[in-house]
Amino acid sequence: MKKRIILSLVVFVIILAFITSENFAQTMPTVTVSTNKSSYKPGETGTLTIKFKTAKKVKIPVEPEIEVTLNSTDVEGLGLQPVSSQGEYLNPAQVKYKFKVSSNLTKGSSITISGSVKFGYCNEDSGICKIGTKTFSKTIKIN
């Protein structure tokens, strides 16, 4: 009888762990970054479009605000543009970030815009949210 009770408890714990992990599981979105143009003049402003590809039932919330950090000394970050949302989630799942190319750059050269994006992502069913950080790198030409 004791073995049967212990076995039942073990099976119950395993089932509970599986159900709990399944409900709270969410895959971190992939992030792609593109620029509005492939080449820029020294001193010109541009836009990074940061797109999030999420798994089914995973959404990108408006709050906390997405943070973009640029590591490149050749560009200056000017900030996020207003986001488009449907309720408390981004719709579409993307943001636009303005930057300015340094006026000291040489025509004909190429630079790499690198940095990171920190964002929240939430399971639509459970409401459980996590914070993720992804790095990016994008090369542009100076004309």
N, C-alpha and C positions, 0 to 999 in steps of 0.2 A: 504494500500500500504506500509506504514512504517513497519507494522508487518511482511509483506512478505519479505521485504528487510533485516530486522533484523534477521528473521528466516533463510534466505539464507546465511547471513554472519556467523551465528552461525554454521550452517551445514558445511560451507566451512572451518571454523577454526577447527572443529572437524575432518573433513576428512584430512586436512593438518597435524594436530597433529598426526593422526594415520599413515599416510604415512611416515612422518618424523621419528617417533619412530620406525616404522617397518624397514626402511632403515638403521638406525643407531644401531638398537638393535643387540647385540651380547652377547652371554653367555660366561662367563669366563671359560676357559678350566679347566678340572680336571687334577690333577698332581699325578702321581704315582712315587715312588722312590724305586729302588731295588739296591742291591749290587751284585758285580760279584761273590761273594762267601758268604757262610753263616757263616764261621769261619775264623779267622785270627790269625797269630802269633804276639806277641808283636813286634812293630817296622815295621811291614809289610805294604805295600801300597795296596790300593784297589781302586775300581771305583764305584761311584754312577751313575746309569743310571736314568735320570730324563725324564719321558715321559709325553707329553701333549696330552690329548684327547680333541679335539676341536669339536665344532658344525660345521655343514655344512657351507661352505663359510667363515670360520674363520681360519686364519693362524697365525703362530708364526714367527715374523720377526727376521732376523739376528741382526738388529740394532733397538733399543738399545740392547747392549750385555746383555745376561742373567746374573743375579747376584745371586750367591749362598752364603749364610751365614751359618756357622756352629755354633751352640750354645754349642756343646759338648767339654768339656776340655780333653776328652780321645782320640780325633782325631784332626789332624791338616789338614786344607784344603790346597791342593796343586794347585788348579785351574782347570779351564775348559780345556778340550781337544778341538782341532779344530773341528768346526761344519761342518756338511754336509748340503749344501743348494741347492735350485733350485731357481735361481734368488735371490730375496731379502727375501725369506722365508726358514725356516728350512725344510729339507726333508731328512730323516723322522723327525717328530716333536718331537725331543728328543735331549738331550745333555748329555755328560759324564763329571763327575767331579772327579778328583783324590783326594784321602785323604791318610793320613798315621796314622796308629794306634800307640798310645803312647807305647814306649818301657817299661814303668813302670807298665804295667798291669799284673795281675796275671792270669796264665793259669787256665782254667776251669771257669773263670768268664764270665759274659755277660755285654755288654755296649750298650747304646742307642745312636745312631747318630741322633741328631735332628738339625733342622735349618729351613731356609726359602729360597724360590726361588722367585726372582722378575723378571718379564718378560713382554714383550709386546705381545698383541694379536690384530689382525687387521681383519676388515671386508673386504673380498676380493673384493666385489662389490663397496662399497663406498670409500674404502681406509682409513676409520676412524679407528684409533688405540687407544687402552687403555693400561694402565699399571696395572698388577695384581700381587699380592703377595700371595703365599700359603706356609703353614708350612708343615713340614714332620717329621717323626720319624721312624727310622729303628733300630731294635735290632740285634746285631751280637754277636757271641761267640768268646772267646779268647781261642786258643788251644796251 
